[in-house]
């Protein structure tokens, strides 16, 4: 899978969660990242999983501009599917490229083109987002 990255502003941080599994103790923290998607502002909920990733998230507060590198995973539970957008690195937005990689111009994230399933029904005149 190609590396997925996005830059945006931390809009909200949720409480840390911890527990015990068969593999031992675990810790996670979710946060909301706001980003520009064309002319609209969009949001996505990320999960920082593991003590080191939660500690990395602790360096940033609500309102900070960050660059998030992440993976997307899906899992099935009791016949339903759940997506997990898991962070593997957080850095300040606009940080210079690593020395091991050639410099590349910054590119805005590209959203997929809408499909017919994304379009509202013709009889639906309610333009509220919820």
Secondary structure, 3 states (H helix, E strand, C coil): CCCEEEEEEEEEECCCEEEEECCEEEEEEEEEEEEEECCEEEEEEEEEECHHHHHHHHCCCCCCEEEEEEEEEEEEECCEEEEEEEEEEEEECCCCCCCCCCCCCCCCCCCCCCCHHHCCCCCCCCCCCC
